[in-house]
């Protein structure tokens, strides 16, 4: 029975978004008696703390285009999405905001 329940949860999880998967993950962890996992940063928060030059190159490879740049901020667009990045003096991303 445990194997069937576990396989069912994996099947459901495979078609969910990252946020929806977290709900299933928490459910399975509770069912197994395991403590909840630490939250994982998702896009664009996962960009915070990364090197700005490397991250910009990766974003441009994914279709993002720089639309404005100031010493402390970079704005990017991809289709109907907009992304604002705050950049520190040492070239590290300190904030990231996705706008629709």
Secondary structure, 3 states (H helix, E strand, C coil): CHHHHHHHHHHHHCCCCHHHHHHHHHHHHHHHCCCCCCCCCCCCHHHCCCEHHHHHHHHHHCCCEEEEEECCEEEEEECCEEEEEEECCCCEEEEEEEEC
